[in-house]
Amino acid sequence: MRALTLLDPEEQLRWFPGPQSETGGERGFCGRCGSSLLWREPGSTTYSVAAGGLDGATGLRIAQHIWDDHRADWEPVDDVPRIPPPGPSS
């Protein structure tokens, strides 16, 4: 895990509750373009960062897929491990 320094000098980051979040998590969006950038759970010091919001080469690789049974029909199936969602799937 790497450290994240979150700078928002123009106060453009907007937080909204995840309406389907079982944990009460929130998503952080860009106030200018609306891009989803971050995810956090209440009381946690950990943020999940949307890799699509990063500039340049990152060296990131997919380690696992989550919520795979909600995958869009156009998303390819690959050899990366798939983790089922907790509890019954809807």
N, CA, C and O atoms as a GROMACS GRO file, in nm:
protein
  360
    1MET      N    1   0.085  -0.118   0.000
    1MET     CA    2   0.000   0.000   0.000
    1MET      C    3   0.090   0.124   0.000
    1MET      O    4   0.193   0.127   0.067
    2ARG      N    5   0.049   0.223  -0.075
    2ARG     CA    6   0.126   0.346  -0.083
    2ARG      C    7   0.052   0.459  -0.012
    2ARG      O    8  -0.070   0.456   0.004
    3ALA      N    9   0.129   0.558   0.030
    3ALA     CA   10   0.070   0.675   0.095
    3ALA      C   11   0.006   0.766  -0.010
    3ALA      O   12   0.053   0.774  -0.123
    4LEU      N   13  -0.099   0.832   0.029
    4LEU     CA   14  -0.171   0.923  -0.058
    4LEU      C   15  -0.175   1.060   0.008
    4LEU      O   16  -0.217   1.073   0.123
    5THR      N   17  -0.132   1.160  -0.065
    5THR     CA   18  -0.147   1.297  -0.019
    5THR      C   19  -0.255   1.360  -0.105
    5THR      O   20  -0.240   1.372  -0.226
    6LEU      N   21  -0.363   1.400  -0.042
    6LEU     CA   22  -0.477   1.455  -0.114
    6LEU      C   23  -0.473   1.607  -0.104
    6LEU      O   24  -0.489   1.664   0.004
    7LEU      N   25  -0.450   1.671  -0.218
    7LEU     CA   26  -0.446   1.817  -0.225
    7LEU      C   27  -0.567   1.866  -0.304
    7LEU      O   28  -0.593   1.817  -0.414
    8ASP      N   29  -0.638   1.960  -0.248
    8ASP     CA   30  -0.756   2.016  -0.314
    8ASP      C   31  -0.760   2.166  -0.287
    8ASP      O   32  -0.853   2.216  -0.222
    9PRO      N   33  -0.659   2.240  -0.336
    9PRO     CA   34  -0.649   2.383  -0.303
    9PRO      C   35  -0.766   2.467  -0.354
    9PRO      O   36  -0.796   2.572  -0.298
   10GLU      N   37  -0.832   2.422  -0.460
   10GLU     CA   38  -0.945   2.497  -0.514
   10GLU      C   39  -1.078   2.443  -0.463
   10GLU      O   40  -1.185   2.487  -0.506
   11GLU      N   41  -1.071   2.347  -0.371
   11GLU     CA   42  -1.190   2.287  -0.309
   11GLU      C   43  -1.291   2.238  -0.413
   11GLU      O   44  -1.410   2.271  -0.407
   12GLN      N   45  -1.241   2.160  -0.509
   12GLN     CA   46  -1.326   2.107  -0.616
   12GLN      C   47  -1.374   1.964  -0.589
   12GLN      O   48  -1.459   1.913  -0.661
   13LEU      N   49  -1.320   1.900  -0.487
   13LEU     CA   50  -1.360   1.764  -0.456
   13LEU      C   51  -1.495   1.765  -0.384
   13LEU      O   52  -1.514   1.837  -0.286
   14ARG      N   53  -1.588   1.684  -0.436
   14ARG     CA   54  -1.723   1.676  -0.379
   14ARG      C   55  -1.748   1.533  -0.332
   14ARG      O   56  -1.721   1.438  -0.406
   15TRP      N   57  -1.798   1.517  -0.211
   15TRP     CA   58  -1.826   1.384  -0.155
   15TRP      C   59  -1.975   1.360  -0.152
   15TRP      O   60  -2.054   1.446  -0.112
   16PHE      N   61  -2.014   1.240  -0.195
   16PHE     CA   62  -2.154   1.200  -0.196
   16PHE      C   63  -2.166   1.060  -0.138
   16PHE      O   64  -2.079   0.976  -0.160
   17PRO      N   65  -2.274   1.034  -0.065
   17PRO     CA   66  -2.292   0.899  -0.010
   17PRO      C   67  -2.319   0.798  -0.122
   17PRO      O   68  -2.384   0.830  -0.221
   18GLY      N   69  -2.268   0.677  -0.102
   18GLY     CA   70  -2.297   0.568  -0.195
   18GLY      C   71  -2.430   0.507  -0.155
   18GLY      O   72  -2.436   0.437  -0.054
   19PRO      N   73  -2.537   0.531  -0.230
   19PRO     CA   74  -2.672   0.489  -0.188
   19PRO      C   75  -2.687   0.339  -0.170
   19PRO      O   76  -2.774   0.294  -0.096
   20GLN      N   77  -2.603   0.259  -0.238
   20GLN     CA   78  -2.613   0.114  -0.224
   20GLN      C   79  -2.501   0.058  -0.138
   20GLN      O   80  -2.482  -0.064  -0.133
   21SER      N   81  -2.427   0.143  -0.071
   21SER     CA   82  -2.315   0.098   0.010
   21SER      C   83  -2.364   0.039   0.142
   21SER      O   84  -2.437   0.104   0.217
   22GLU      N   85  -2.323  -0.085   0.168
   22GLU     CA   86  -2.358  -0.149   0.294
   22GLU      C   87  -2.280  -0.090   0.411
   22GLU      O   88  -2.320  -0.105   0.526
   23THR      N   89  -2.170  -0.022   0.382
   23THR     CA   90  -2.085   0.034   0.487
   23THR      C   91  -2.106   0.183   0.507
   23THR      O   92  -2.044   0.243   0.595
   24GLY      N   93  -2.192   0.244   0.426
   24GLY     CA   94  -2.211   0.389   0.436
   24GLY      C   95  -2.099   0.466   0.369
   24GLY      O   96  -2.075   0.582   0.400
   25GLY      N   97  -2.029   0.400   0.276
   25GLY     CA   98  -1.916   0.462   0.207
   25GLY      C   99  -1.957   0.581   0.123
   25GLY      O  100  -2.074   0.600   0.090
   26GLU      N  101  -1.856   0.661   0.088
   26GLU     CA  102  -1.878   0.782   0.008
   26GLU      C  103  -1.786   0.780  -0.113
   26GLU      O  104  -1.679   0.720  -0.110
   27ARG      N  105  -1.830   0.847  -0.219
   27ARG     CA  106  -1.748   0.864  -0.339
   27ARG      C  107  -1.709   1.011  -0.352
   27ARG      O  108  -1.788   1.101  -0.326
   28GLY      N  109  -1.584   1.032  -0.392
   28GLY     CA  110  -1.534   1.166  -0.416
   28GLY      C  111  -1.532   1.194  -0.565
   28GLY      O  112  -1.473   1.118  -0.642
   29PHE      N  113  -1.595   1.303  -0.606
   29PHE     CA  114  -1.606   1.341  -0.747
   29PHE      C  115  -1.538   1.474  -0.771
   29PHE      O  116  -1.529   1.558  -0.681
   30CYS      N  117  -1.488   1.494  -0.893
   30CYS     CA  118  -1.435   1.623  -0.935
   30CYS      C  119  -1.552   1.719  -0.952
   30CYS      O  120  -1.647   1.689  -1.024
   31GLY      N  121  -1.544   1.834  -0.887
   31GLY     CA  122  -1.651   1.934  -0.896
   31GLY      C  123  -1.657   2.003  -1.030
   31GLY      O  124  -1.757   2.069  -1.061
   32ARG      N  125  -1.553   1.990  -1.112
   32ARG     CA  126  -1.553   2.052  -1.244
   32ARG      C  127  -1.607   1.959  -1.352
   32ARG      O  128  -1.698   1.997  -1.426
   33CYS      N  129  -1.551   1.838  -1.360
   33CYS     CA  130  -1.589   1.749  -1.471
   33CYS      C  131  -1.680   1.634  -1.429
   33CYS      O  132  -1.737   1.566  -1.515
   34GLY      N  133  -1.695   1.610  -1.299
   34GLY     CA  134  -1.783   1.504  -1.251
   34GLY      C  135  -1.721   1.366  -1.244
   34GLY      O  136  -1.790   1.270  -1.212
   35SER      N  137  -1.591   1.353  -1.274
   35SER     CA  138  -1.525   1.223  -1.269
   35SER      C  139  -1.525   1.166  -1.128
   35SER      O  140  -1.501   1.238  -1.031
   36SER      N  141  -1.553   1.036  -1.117
   36SER     CA  142  -1.542   0.967  -0.989
   36SER      C  143  -1.395   0.940  -0.963
   36SER      O  144  -1.328   0.876  -1.044
   37LEU      N  145  -1.343   0.989  -0.851
   37LEU     CA  146  -1.200   0.982  -0.823
   37LEU      C  147  -1.164   0.894  -0.705
   37LEU      O  148  -1.062   0.825  -0.708
   38LEU      N  149  -1.247   0.895  -0.601
   38LEU     CA  150  -1.212   0.830  -0.475
   38LEU      C  151  -1.330   0.759  -0.413
   38LEU      O  152  -1.446   0.786  -0.445
   39TRP      N  153  -1.299   0.667  -0.322
   39TRP     CA  154  -1.399   0.597  -0.241
   39TRP      C  155  -1.343   0.589  -0.101
   39TRP      O  156  -1.224   0.562  -0.083
   40ARG      N  157  -1.427   0.611   0.001
   40ARG     CA  158  -1.384   0.595   0.139
   40ARG      C  159  -1.498   0.543   0.224
   40ARG      O  160  -1.615   0.569   0.196
   41GLU      N  161  -1.462   0.470   0.328
   41GLU     CA  162  -1.559   0.423   0.424
   41GLU      C  163  -1.551   0.513   0.547
   41GLU      O  164  -1.442   0.560   0.582
   42PRO      N  165  -1.663   0.538   0.614
   42PRO     CA  166  -1.661   0.623   0.732
   42PRO      C  167  -1.566   0.567   0.839
   42PRO      O  168  -1.564   0.447   0.865
   43GLY      N  169  -1.489   0.655   0.899
   43GLY     CA  170  -1.399   0.616   1.006
   43GLY      C  171  -1.270   0.550   0.960
   43GLY      O  172  -1.186   0.518   1.043
   44SER      N  173  -1.254   0.530   0.831
   44SER     CA  174  -1.133   0.466   0.779
   44SER      C  175  -1.034   0.572   0.733
   44SER      O  176  -1.073   0.679   0.688
   45THR      N  177  -0.907   0.540   0.745
   45THR     CA  178  -0.802   0.630   0.693
   45THR      C  179  -0.758   0.585   0.554
   45THR      O  180  -0.666   0.642   0.496
   46THR      N  181  -0.825   0.482   0.500
   46THR     CA  182  -0.791   0.428   0.369
   46THR      C  183  -0.885   0.484   0.263
   46THR      O  184  -1.006   0.489   0.282
   47TYR      N  185  -0.828   0.526   0.152
   47TYR     CA  186  -0.903   0.572   0.036
   47TYR      C  187  -0.876   0.477  -0.080
   47TYR      O  188  -0.764   0.430  -0.097
   48SER      N  189  -0.977   0.447  -0.158
   48SER     CA  190  -0.959   0.375  -0.284
   48SER      C  191  -0.955   0.479  -0.395
   48SER      O  192  -1.042   0.566  -0.402
   49VAL      N  193  -0.855   0.470  -0.480
   49VAL     CA  194  -0.835   0.568  -0.586
   49VAL      C  195  -0.873   0.506  -0.720
   49VAL      O  196  -0.830   0.396  -0.752
   50ALA      N  197  -0.955   0.576  -0.797
   50ALA     CA  198  -0.991   0.530  -0.931
   50ALA      C  199  -0.870   0.545  -1.022
   50ALA      O  200  -0.826   0.657  -1.049
   51ALA      N  201  -0.816   0.433  -1.070
   51ALA     CA  202  -0.694   0.435  -1.150
   51ALA      C  203  -0.710   0.518  -1.277
   51ALA      O  204  -0.613   0.574  -1.327
   52GLY      N  205  -0.832   0.526  -1.330
   52GLY     CA  206  -0.856   0.605  -1.450
   52GLY      C  207  -0.834   0.754  -1.430
   52GLY      O  208  -0.825   0.828  -1.528
   53GLY      N  209  -0.827   0.798  -1.306
   53GLY     CA  210  -0.803   0.939  -1.278
   53GLY      C  211  -0.656   0.974  -1.264
   53GLY      O  212  -0.623   1.090  -1.238
   54LEU      N  213  -0.568   0.876  -1.279
   54LEU     CA  214  -0.424   0.900  -1.266
   54LEU      C  215  -0.364   0.933  -1.402
   54LEU      O  216  -0.402   0.875  -1.503
   55ASP      N  217  -0.270   1.026  -1.403
   55ASP     CA  218  -0.201   1.064  -1.526
   55ASP      C  219  -0.072   0.984  -1.542
   55ASP      O  220  -0.007   0.949  -1.443
   56GLY      N  221  -0.036   0.954  -1.665
   56GLY     CA  222   0.091   0.890  -1.694
   56GLY      C  223   0.094   0.743  -1.660
   56GLY      O  224  -0.005   0.686  -1.615
   57ALA      N  225   0.210   0.682  -1.683
   57ALA     CA  226   0.228   0.540  -1.654
   57ALA      C  227   0.224   0.518  -1.502
   57ALA      O  228   0.284   0.595  -1.426
   58THR      N  229   0.155   0.415  -1.460
   58THR     CA  230   0.142   0.389  -1.317
   58THR      C  231   0.208   0.259  -1.274
   58THR      O  232   0.245   0.245  -1.157
   59GLY      N  233   0.224   0.166  -1.366
   59GLY     CA  234   0.277   0.035  -1.330
   59GLY      C  235   0.174  -0.052  -1.259
   59GLY      O  236   0.207  -0.160  -1.210
   60LEU      N  237   0.049  -0.006  -1.253
   60LEU     CA  238  -0.056  -0.081  -1.185
   60LEU      C  239  -0.095  -0.203  -1.266
   60LEU      O  240  -0.092  -0.200  -1.390
   61ARG      N  241  -0.132  -0.309  -1.197
   61ARG     CA  242  -0.184  -0.430  -1.260
   61ARG      C  243  -0.308  -0.474  -1.183
   61ARG      O  244  -0.315  -0.453  -1.062
   62ILE      N  245  -0.404  -0.534  -1.250
   62ILE     CA  246  -0.524  -0.583  -1.183
   62ILE      C  247  -0.487  -0.706  -1.102
   62ILE      O  248  -0.430  -0.801  -1.154
   63ALA      N  249  -0.522  -0.703  -0.973
   63ALA     CA  250  -0.493  -0.815  -0.883
   63ALA      C  251  -0.613  -0.908  -0.870
   63ALA      O  252  -0.597  -1.029  -0.858
   64GLN      N  253  -0.733  -0.850  -0.872
   64GLN     CA  254  -0.855  -0.930  -0.862
   64GLN      C  255  -0.973  -0.845  -0.907
   64GLN      O  256  -0.968  -0.722  -0.905
   65HIS      N  257  -1.080  -0.914  -0.947
   65HIS     CA  258  -1.205  -0.847  -0.984
   65HIS      C  259  -1.303  -0.867  -0.868
   65HIS      O  260  -1.313  -0.976  -0.812
   66ILE      N  261  -1.376  -0.761  -0.834
   66ILE     CA  262  -1.480  -0.772  -0.732
   66ILE      C  263  -1.614  -0.745  -0.798
   66ILE      O  264  -1.621  -0.682  -0.903
   67TRP      N  265  -1.720  -0.792  -0.737
   67TRP     CA  266  -1.855  -0.773  -0.788
   67TRP      C  267  -1.864  -0.822  -0.934
   67TRP      O  268  -1.931  -0.760  -1.016
   68ASP      N  269  -1.797  -0.931  -0.963
   68ASP     CA  270  -1.788  -0.981  -1.100
   68ASP      C  271  -1.923  -1.021  -1.158
   68ASP      O  272  -1.942  -1.010  -1.279
   69ASP      N  273  -2.015  -1.066  -1.075
   69ASP     CA  274  -2.146  -1.104  -1.130
   69ASP      C  275  -2.228  -0.982  -1.170
   69ASP      O  276  -2.339  -0.997  -1.221
   70HIS      N  277  -2.176  -0.862  -1.148
   70HIS     CA  278  -2.240  -0.738  -1.194
   70HIS      C  279  -2.166  -0.681  -1.316
   70HIS      O  280  -2.195  -0.570  -1.360
   71ARG      N  281  -2.071  -0.758  -1.368
   71ARG     CA  282  -1.989  -0.715  -1.482
   71ARG      C  283  -2.079  -0.689  -1.604
   71ARG      O  284  -2.174  -0.763  -1.628
   72ALA      N  285  -2.048  -0.585  -1.679
   72ALA     CA  286  -2.122  -0.556  -1.803
   72ALA      C  287  -2.095  -0.665  -1.905
   72ALA      O  288  -1.989  -0.728  -1.902
   73ASP      N  289  -2.188  -0.689  -1.994
   73ASP     CA  290  -2.172  -0.797  -2.093
   73ASP      C  291  -2.058  -0.772  -2.191
   73ASP      O  292  -2.012  -0.865  -2.256
   74TRP      N  293  -2.011  -0.647  -2.203
   74TRP     CA  294  -1.902  -0.617  -2.295
   74TRP      C  295  -1.765  -0.630  -2.229
   74TRP      O  296  -1.663  -0.623  -2.298
   75GLU      N  297  -1.761  -0.650  -2.096
   75GLU     CA  298  -1.633  -0.664  -2.028
   75GLU      C  299  -1.576  -0.804  -2.052
   75GLU      O  300  -1.646  -0.903  -2.033
   76PRO      N  301  -1.449  -0.811  -2.092
   76PRO     CA  302  -1.391  -0.942  -2.121
   76PRO      C  303  -1.367  -1.024  -1.994
   76PRO      O  304  -1.343  -0.969  -1.887
   77VAL      N  305  -1.374  -1.154  -2.010
   77VAL     CA  306  -1.340  -1.246  -1.902
   77VAL      C  307  -1.193  -1.280  -1.919
   77VAL      O  308  -1.150  -1.318  -2.028
   78ASP      N  309  -1.114  -1.269  -1.812
   78ASP     CA  310  -0.971  -1.298  -1.820
   78ASP      C  311  -0.934  -1.397  -1.709
   78ASP      O  312  -1.021  -1.453  -1.643
   79ASP      N  313  -0.806  -1.417  -1.689
   79ASP     CA  314  -0.758  -1.515  -1.591
   79ASP      C  315  -0.735  -1.455  -1.452
   79ASP      O  316  -0.686  -1.525  -1.363
   80VAL      N  317  -0.769  -1.329  -1.431
   80VAL     CA  318  -0.751  -1.265  -1.302
   80VAL      C  319  -0.856  -1.320  -1.205
   80VAL      O  320  -0.972  -1.337  -1.243
   81PRO      N  321  -0.816  -1.350  -1.080
   81PRO     CA  322  -0.913  -1.406  -0.984
   81PRO      C  323  -1.036  -1.317  -0.966
   81PRO      O  324  -1.028  -1.195  -0.971
   82ARG      N  325  -1.149  -1.382  -0.945
   82ARG     CA  326  -1.276  -1.313  -0.925
   82ARG      C  327  -1.324  -1.340  -0.784
   82ARG      O  328  -1.330  -1.455  -0.740
   83ILE      N  329  -1.358  -1.234  -0.713
   83ILE     CA  330  -1.402  -1.244  -0.575
   83ILE      C  331  -1.553  -1.219  -0.572
   83ILE      O  332  -1.598  -1.113  -0.614
   84PRO      N  333  -1.631  -1.315  -0.522
   84PRO     CA  334  -1.776  -1.293  -0.516
   84PRO      C  335  -1.812  -1.187  -0.412
   84PRO      O  336  -1.739  -1.168  -0.314
   85PRO      N  337  -1.924  -1.119  -0.432
   85PRO     CA  338  -1.965  -1.019  -0.333
   85PRO      C  339  -2.008  -1.088  -0.203
   85PRO      O  340  -2.050  -1.204  -0.205
   86PRO      N  341  -1.997  -1.018  -0.091
   86PRO     CA  342  -2.043  -1.077   0.034
   86PRO      C  343  -2.195  -1.088   0.036
   86PRO      O  344  -2.264  -0.997  -0.009
   87GLY      N  345  -2.246  -1.198   0.086
   87GLY     CA  346  -2.392  -1.216   0.097
   87GLY      C  347  -2.456  -1.244  -0.037
   87GLY      O  348  -2.387  -1.265  -0.137
   88PRO      N  349  -2.590  -1.245  -0.039
   88PRO     CA  350  -2.663  -1.275  -0.163
   88PRO      C  351  -2.642  -1.168  -0.268
   88PRO      O  352  -2.638  -1.049  -0.237
   89SER      N  353  -2.630  -1.209  -0.393
   89SER     CA  354  -2.612  -1.116  -0.504
   89SER      C  355  -2.750  -1.068  -0.549
   89SER      O  356  -2.846  -1.145  -0.550
   90SER      N  357  -2.758  -0.940  -0.588
   90SER     CA  358  -2.885  -0.887  -0.637
   90SER      C  359  -2.880  -0.856  -0.782
   90SER      O  360  -2.979  -0.811  -0.839
   0.00000   0.00000   0.00000
